[in-house]
Amino acid sequence: MSDTTVGSIRRHRIPTAVLSDTLDSLGLRNQAMQAHIRPLDLSLDMAGRVRTGLYMPVYHVEAGLNPYELEIRLIDGLAPDEVVVLACGDSGRIAPWGELLTTACLARKAAGCVTDGLVRDVRQIAEMRFPVFHGGIGPLDSKGRGRVMEIEVPVVCAGVLVRPQDVIVGDADGVVVVPREVEKQVLALALKKVTGENDTREALRQGESLASVFQRFGIL
């Protein structure tokens, strides 16, 4: 079954700024990830359904343990248009994302990755044009530094509560999470706001004063 919410966000190219404003209007004022979460490629937008992985920091490599087991299960289970969200905390030591996971996600037609951890292999990822939003760039392997402890659970990533099957959207301005319970309401209001912004922009281009345009449309 097609995902009408995600499809509409993509089709109408609804920006994160509009979604954030719309969520604010509903009293949901903590849905935009912290400002240090940035896209590897400013030209790539992302929208999809969330799949989560929760990392914990570790400080040794345990003999006989596959530290990638749950991460592999998460990636292998991805469906088209899903976005991997990996919550790593603020240690600055965990780089969960790189070229090979990106390649696997492309093969599954996933929509992107968001992590508050680090990302590596950035040249190769850039060549693949896969949307990745990250908390920093570094060469570190996650092995011996972090391990996925749970998948498909609510996580806090870059200050925002993110749950499986929420809608997540990213662009050059950042990343916004739309809770699934309000997605239809948010979509309807966001589309209305996009129309209002288009009308406002056109009036300003025609030389109307900012004050009169704001009085008419109430958008700034």
C-alpha positions as CSV (number, residue, x, y, z in Angstrom):
1,M,0.0,0.0,0.0
2,S,1.4,3.4,-0.9
3,D,2.2,5.9,1.9
4,T,0.1,8.9,1.2
5,T,1.7,11.1,3.8
6,V,5.3,10.5,2.7
7,G,4.3,10.7,-0.9
8,S,2.5,14.0,-0.4
9,I,5.5,15.5,1.4
10,R,7.8,14.5,-1.4
11,R,5.4,15.5,-4.2
12,H,4.8,19.0,-2.8
13,R,8.4,19.3,-1.6
14,I,7.2,20.5,1.8
15,P,10.2,21.9,3.6
16,T,11.2,21.2,7.2
17,A,10.7,24.8,8.1
18,V,7.0,24.6,7.1
19,L,6.6,21.3,9.0
20,S,8.3,22.7,12.1
21,D,6.1,25.8,12.0
22,T,3.0,23.6,11.6
23,L,4.0,21.4,14.5
24,D,4.7,24.5,16.6
25,S,1.1,25.7,15.9
26,L,-0.1,22.4,17.4
27,G,2.0,22.8,20.5
28,L,4.6,20.3,19.4
29,R,7.6,22.5,19.8
30,N,10.4,19.9,20.2
31,Q,10.2,18.1,16.9
32,A,13.3,19.6,15.1
33,M,16.6,17.9,15.8
34,Q,19.4,19.9,17.3
35,A,21.2,22.3,14.9
36,H,24.4,20.2,14.7
37,I,22.6,17.5,12.7
38,R,23.6,18.3,9.1
39,P,23.1,16.7,5.7
40,L,26.2,15.3,3.9
41,D,24.7,16.7,0.7
42,L,22.7,20.0,0.9
43,S,21.0,19.2,-2.4
44,L,19.3,16.0,-1.2
45,D,15.9,16.0,0.6
46,M,14.6,13.0,2.6
47,A,11.2,11.8,3.7
48,G,10.2,8.4,5.0
49,R,9.0,6.2,7.8
50,V,11.3,5.7,10.8
51,R,13.2,2.5,11.7
52,T,15.3,2.8,14.9
53,G,18.4,1.5,16.4
54,L,19.6,2.4,19.9
55,Y,23.4,2.4,20.6
56,M,25.2,2.3,23.9
57,P,28.8,3.2,24.4
58,V,31.3,0.4,25.0
59,Y,35.0,0.4,25.7
60,H,36.2,-3.0,24.7
61,V,35.7,-5.6,22.1
62,E,34.1,-8.7,23.6
63,A,35.5,-12.0,22.3
64,G,33.1,-14.1,20.3
65,L,30.4,-11.4,20.1
66,N,29.2,-10.0,16.8
67,P,28.8,-6.3,17.7
68,Y,26.9,-5.7,14.4
69,E,24.2,-8.3,14.8
70,L,21.2,-6.0,15.5
71,E,22.4,-3.4,13.1
72,I,22.6,-6.0,10.4
73,R,19.1,-7.2,11.3
74,L,17.8,-3.7,11.1
75,I,19.3,-2.9,7.7
76,D,18.3,-6.3,6.2
77,G,14.7,-5.7,7.3
78,L,14.3,-2.3,5.6
79,A,11.4,-1.7,3.3
80,P,11.3,0.9,0.5
81,D,10.9,4.6,1.7
82,E,12.1,3.8,5.3
83,V,14.7,5.9,7.1
84,V,17.2,4.4,9.5
85,V,17.5,6.5,12.7
86,L,20.5,5.6,14.9
87,A,20.6,7.1,18.3
88,C,24.2,7.2,19.6
89,G,24.2,9.8,22.3
90,D,26.8,12.5,22.7
91,S,30.0,10.5,23.3
92,G,31.4,11.6,19.9
93,R,33.1,8.2,19.6
94,I,30.5,6.2,17.7
95,A,30.4,6.2,13.9
96,P,27.6,3.8,12.9
97,W,27.3,4.8,9.3
98,G,29.5,4.3,6.2
99,E,29.7,3.2,2.6
100,L,28.6,-0.4,3.0
101,L,25.5,0.3,5.0
102,T,24.6,3.0,2.4
103,T,25.0,0.4,-0.4
104,A,22.8,-2.0,1.4
105,C,20.1,0.6,1.9
106,L,20.2,1.7,-1.7
107,A,19.6,-1.9,-2.8
108,R,16.5,-1.9,-0.5
109,K,15.3,1.5,-1.8
110,A,15.5,3.0,1.7
111,A,15.0,6.7,1.9
112,G,17.9,7.8,4.1
113,C,19.7,7.7,7.4
114,V,19.7,10.0,10.4
115,T,22.2,9.7,13.2
116,D,23.5,11.8,16.0
117,G,26.7,9.8,15.8
118,L,29.4,10.1,13.3
119,V,29.5,9.1,9.6
120,R,32.6,8.0,7.6
121,D,33.3,7.1,3.9
122,V,31.7,10.4,3.0
123,R,33.2,10.7,-0.5
124,Q,31.8,7.3,-1.5
125,I,28.4,8.1,0.1
126,A,28.3,11.5,-1.7
127,E,28.9,9.7,-5.0
128,M,25.9,7.4,-4.3
129,R,23.6,10.4,-3.6
130,F,22.0,8.8,-0.6
131,P,20.5,11.2,2.0
132,V,22.5,11.0,5.2
133,F,22.1,13.4,8.2
134,H,24.7,13.2,10.8
135,G,26.2,14.6,14.0
136,G,29.8,14.7,12.7
137,I,32.3,13.1,10.4
138,G,35.1,10.8,11.6
139,P,37.0,7.6,10.6
140,L,36.1,5.6,13.7
141,D,34.7,2.1,13.6
142,S,31.8,1.6,16.0
143,K,33.3,-1.8,17.0
144,G,34.7,-1.4,20.5
145,R,33.1,2.0,20.9
146,G,29.4,1.4,20.5
147,R,26.9,-1.4,20.1
148,V,23.2,-1.5,19.0
149,M,21.4,-2.8,22.1
150,E,17.8,-2.6,20.7
151,I,16.0,-2.0,17.5
152,E,12.5,-0.9,16.7
153,V,12.1,1.0,20.0
154,P,11.5,4.7,20.8
155,V,14.8,6.6,20.9
156,V,16.0,10.1,21.6
157,C,18.1,11.3,18.6
158,A,19.6,14.8,18.8
159,G,17.1,15.8,21.4
160,V,13.9,14.5,19.7
161,L,11.8,11.5,20.7
162,V,11.6,9.3,17.6
163,R,9.5,6.2,17.3
164,P,9.2,3.5,14.7
165,Q,6.8,4.5,11.9
166,D,6.9,8.2,12.7
167,V,7.4,10.3,9.7
168,I,10.9,11.9,9.4
169,V,11.8,14.7,6.9
170,G,15.2,16.2,6.2
171,D,16.5,18.9,4.0
172,A,19.2,21.6,4.0
173,D,17.7,23.3,7.1
174,G,17.7,20.1,9.2
175,V,15.6,17.2,10.3
176,V,12.0,17.2,11.7
177,V,10.0,14.3,13.1
178,V,6.2,14.2,12.7
179,P,4.5,11.9,15.2
180,R,2.3,9.4,13.4
181,E,-0.8,10.3,15.5
182,V,-0.9,13.8,14.0
183,E,0.6,13.2,10.6
184,K,-2.6,13.8,8.6
185,Q,-3.4,17.0,10.5
186,V,0.1,18.2,10.1
187,L,0.1,17.4,6.3
188,A,-3.2,19.3,5.7
189,L,-2.0,22.4,7.7
190,A,1.4,22.3,6.0
191,L,-0.1,22.2,2.5
192,K,-2.2,25.2,3.4
193,K,0.8,27.0,4.7
194,V,2.8,26.3,1.6
195,T,0.0,27.8,-0.5
196,G,0.0,30.9,1.8
197,E,3.7,31.3,1.5
198,N,3.5,31.1,-2.3
199,D,0.9,33.8,-2.3
200,T,3.0,35.9,0.1
201,R,6.1,35.5,-2.0
202,E,4.3,36.5,-5.1
203,A,2.8,39.6,-3.5
204,L,6.3,40.7,-2.2
205,R,7.7,40.2,-5.7
206,Q,5.1,42.5,-7.0
207,G,6.3,45.2,-4.7
208,E,3.7,45.2,-1.9
209,S,4.9,46.3,1.5
210,L,5.9,43.6,4.0
211,A,3.4,45.1,6.4
212,S,0.4,44.9,4.1
213,V,1.3,41.4,2.9
214,F,1.6,40.2,6.4
215,Q,-1.7,41.8,7.4
216,R,-3.4,40.0,4.4
217,F,-1.8,36.5,4.8
218,G,-0.4,36.4,8.3
219,I,2.7,34.6,7.2
220,L,6.3,35.7,7.6
